[in-house]
Amino acid sequence: MASDSNMDREMILADFQACTGIDNIAEAITLLELNNWDLVAAINGVIPQENGILQSNFSSEASQTGPYGPHSQSEATAHTPSAPPSSASASATASSSSSPPSSSSPAFCPVQPSRHIVERQSRMLNFRVEYRQRSIEVVLEDASTVGDIKTILETELQVPVSKMQLKGWKSGDVSDSTVLQSLHLPKNNSLYVLTPDIAPLASTSQSSAQQGSSSQNYLLVISHREAQRDYSLNFPASKTIQEVKRNISDLTNIPVRHQQWDGWPATASDDSITLAASGISYPCHHLTVCRRSSPALTVDQTDECTDVHMVSDSEDDFEDAPEFGVDESEIFGMGSSSCQKSPMMPEDSENEGDALLHFTAEFSRRYGDCHPVFYIGSLEAASQEAFYGKARDRKLLAIYLHNDESVLGNVFCSQMMCADSIVSYLSQNFITWAWDVTKEANKARLLTMCTRHFGSVVAQTIRTYKTDQFPLLLIVMGKRTSNEVLNVIQGNTTVDELMMRLMGAMEIFSAQQQEDIKDEDEREAREMVKREQDEAYRLSLEADRKKREAQEREEAEQVRQERIRKEQEEEREVTPLDVNLQAVKRAIRLSLEQALPPEPKEDDGEPISKLRIRTPSGEFLERRFLGSCKLQVLFDFVASKGYPSDEFKLLTTFPRRNITQLDPAWSLLEAKLFPQETLFLEAKE
């Protein structure tokens, strides 16, 4: 049984290499093991299938007659069901059928779709939607519907769904209820929006002509030389040449800067022009793409120092170097002191911001300007920027750790960190902070920072990784109580795997972010209610105070009017003796008032007591006295207002004290009537 299992795996391995073109056996075995030796799932993971389904010819009859079955490969190809021109699987089959099968690598041929159809798992789809002068990126699961895309576009473009026509589907027009999975779409898709009921802001004859041409689709048949594979892809006329090259980069893993093209017309000299203006043939145009070859280095090359970055950018250089007699140390610029490249980060940099500036400049010099935007500042500042803003503005923190002594460093930087899709995704969803651990001093400094911000577990985890496992990309998420490392991505990965792990981390972060946004909104709502309640309470107190003061003024006015009335009646009934008594009282009050010391000013610099005295009629008498002033002066002041001490008592409010019973020689300070006090007059019985 074990020998049969080994033979089956050898056949699966051979078929997998024949279909994918992967010559590296270790890499092929790794990919098959990731998919539990499921041949169809492994091929779908490597070759983007537009229909999402790959038919297997491993029926019971085929297993008995060999990998080709009872028919020849040409017959199997003849029975292959037709597929849309943009189907990558159909293109791959057509390309492979053009060359005779190798005896050591049997071809994998699809059969009738009614037999052994293996359905793929749910996946994420990328859509670039063009509308007039705008371009919108939409990422959805293939379980979503066309209506879900329109709903997102309605928010972004401010165009009602009812007036929106979504075009560019390879299967023709679709309804809003159509599930994306049923359309068998590739991972990356290009669509465009038409709004015939909405007039453009400015319409000229030229713009209307361009709008008419933008509704056309071009079929580009692109041949990949190295893989000997053809891709038939539909693009709208509004798509630019740069966007086409980026899509091909996702299919072939060849960065745009390393692509060498044949077939573009002479008018297509600028990558920013659209397909409609490029001068290519309509409706179909043939192109060829391959990886731009780098000049090979030899041991005898001593005349000039070749730029190391231009040689080592290719992912195949490390495997091909021994075949051409080139030592790895020469590839990395270590063969001579004249070719020694400068370090990513100086060892003696005191400021983290200066170190990051040097790192960014050196990274751009080696690998070009297309790379993630590295945060310039300390790790603490990057954490603050990512984790501690408003919940809607928070992001994940991506910590890139570089090591020049790792053989994977050059490949990871040039192929992964500089891939357009990775750069765009990191820029939109992450705060990216970088550090170079090549020097032991810089590595120790990093471990200290990680221990301070993330705990000793993270620092110990970084210590466990060996040099050849670098570079590392740590994905960190901020939580309420502590920061959590969601993922540690090593350098031996691919662009697709890196993107999948980044998207997986984003799914976890998005779920947590939604909870944080909900909690933050609820907290802000509670605080708003509390502020409104406090403001309402303050206004209520202010209204009560004004009402009370108005009532007191009204009562005082009534008492005053009543006193005036009584005085007038008394004057009418007064006798000559009473007139004389009243004149005497007025004379006494006037003399007391004139004998009073002048009222001190508040800024005299001496202790001042401010007294407020309420009369039986409800009026208030207010005056300032020196703290050293005697109580007799206070009694004279009250008597001058018509309230002599032999007829009225002067009392404090709380505690209740009779001031008229105190020694008149006491000062206000001794009587504890300082710095201010409220008193009231009460008639003696």
Salt bridges, closest charged atoms under 4 A:
GLU61 OE1 - ARG115 NH2 3.46
GLU75 OE1 - HIS71 ND1 2.97
GLU137 OE2 - ARG128 NH2 2.87
ASP142 OD2 - ARG120 NH2 2.06
ASP173 OD1 - LYS167 NZ 3.09
ASP176 OD1 - LYS150 NZ 2.85
GLU226 OE1 - HIS224 NE2 3.23
GLU243 OE2 - ARG128 NH1 3.64
ASP262 OD2 - ARG225 NH2 2.24
ASP271 OD1 - LYS245 NZ 3.21
ASP313 OD2 - HIS258 NE2 3.59
ASP313 OD1 - HIS309 ND1 2.75
GLU315 OE2 - ARG291 NH2 3.75
GLU362 OE2 - ARG365 NH2 2.74
GLU362 OE2 - ARG366 NE 2.93
ASP404 OD1 - ARG366 NH1 2.75
ASP404 OD1 - HIS402 NE2 2.72
ASP420 OD2 - ARG246 NE 3.84
GLU484 OE1 - LYS479 NZ 3.29
GLU497 OE2 - ARG501 NH1 3.90
ASP516 OD2 - ARG394 NH1 3.44
ASP516 OD1 - ARG480 NH2 3.28
ASP519 OD2 - ARG480 NH2 2.59
ASP521 OD2 - ARG392 NH2 3.03
GLU524 OE2 - LYS390 NZ 3.07
ASP534 OD2 - LYS530 NZ 3.21
GLU535 OE2 - ARG538 NH2 2.68
GLU542 OE2 - ARG545 NH2 2.44
GLU549 OE2 - ARG545 NH1 2.76
GLU557 OE2 - ARG560 NH2 2.78
GLU562 OE2 - ARG565 NH2 2.12
GLU567 OE2 - ARG563 NH1 3.09
GLU569 OE2 - ARG565 NH1 2.65
GLU599 OE2 - ARG624 NH1 3.89
GLU602 OE2 - ARG624 NH1 3.95
GLU619 OE2 - ARG563 NH2 3.67
GLU622 OE2 - ARG612 NE 2.81
GLU682 OE2 - LYS649 NZ 3.40
GLU682 OE1 - ARG656 NH2 3.25
